[in-house]
Amino acid sequence: MEAKSREILLNEIVREYGKMVSGICRRMIQDQDLAEDVAQEVWIQIIKSIDSFEEKSKLSTWIYTICYRVIKKYCKKERVYTTVFLSSYYRQGELEIPENIDYDQSIWIKEMCNKCITGILHCLDNESRLIYLFRDVVQLEYGEISVIFNKKEVAIRKLISRVRKKLKNFLEDECILFNPHGKCNCRMKRLVKDIKLEEEYTKIREIAKTVNFFVESEEILPCKNFWEKLI
């Protein structure tokens, strides 16, 4: 690959995929410092292998295959929680905003909600969580995901269906952002209502009826792009 073409392609990858790769790493790995390291490792592997990309597959498939391989290596120690544990954990008494935070309190509340959402996704095992994120957040085609994971497309479809049902059943009663009229009694409920965060989610749903909850969260909550410095 010519040097100029190589530079153009790398810049394109940063612009188009940096935020999404960062988001996947954040949702897959709870330790945010490690998640940033993993996102950077994905970038390093892309640079190392860019000259071998021959456009025989879609660019997105190639990038997310690298993402899958790197994340798989680093997320082996990630905990998997039962929905019973998560429900109990989120109801352990109301959170109080720390007195010593030196930035907007609403940002802190959104950061806490972001951590909760990542925790909710950890009711899935690592592979199921990543497959779900590739489909419903990255919005890759089922065929692309089957290539990345070397699984039959029908198996991917069945897994996604089960995961969607599991997440919906939990969120319906346990998260005010997902269902403002549900039975949510989590420790963030009052704080969320104080800044009217649930109304932001409702507004997006009214504009675009088919928006996925986790996609909404990427837009509303303070999600970091670990590749920003590369742009």
Secondary structure, 3 states (H helix, E strand, C coil): CCHHHHHHHHHHHHHHHHHHHHHHHHHHCCCHHHHHHHHHHHHHHHHHHHHHCCCCCCHHHHHHHHHHHHHHHHCCCCCCCCHHHHHHHHCCCCCCCCCCCCCCHHHHHHHHHHHHHHHHHCCCCHHHHHHHHHHHHCCCCHHHHHHHHCCCHHHHHHHHHHHHHHHHHHHHHHCCCCCCCCCCCCCCHHHHHHCCHHHHHHHHHHHCCCCCHHHHHHHHCCCCCCCHHHC
